[in-house]
Amino acid sequence: MAIAETIKNLAENEEHREGKITESLEHQSAKIPSVVYLNLAFASIAASIAVAATSKKAEWANFVGLWAPSFMLIGIYNKIVKQASSK
């Protein structure tokens, strides 16, 4: 809960200002449903399994499989932005 409280305090702090680019990115990313990022993560896992099963190059399967944590992290960021902007 300490992280959530820190984020809440930052959001309520009037002295803390984001740059125009950050505000624009957050505004645009808030339009994307969080489930999209979850589905992208699962799709990358499935694609990694498919590549591993059909190809002899394990590097490609690993490369595609490593996308899942990135999609999940972007989804978490998206969720935090939505919650912070709705308050």
Secondary structure, DSSP 8 states (H G I E B T S, - for coil): -HHHHHHHHHHH-TT----HHHHHHHHHHTTS-HHHHHHHHHHHHHHHHHHHHH-S-HHHHHHHHTHHHHHHHHHHHHHHHHHHHT-
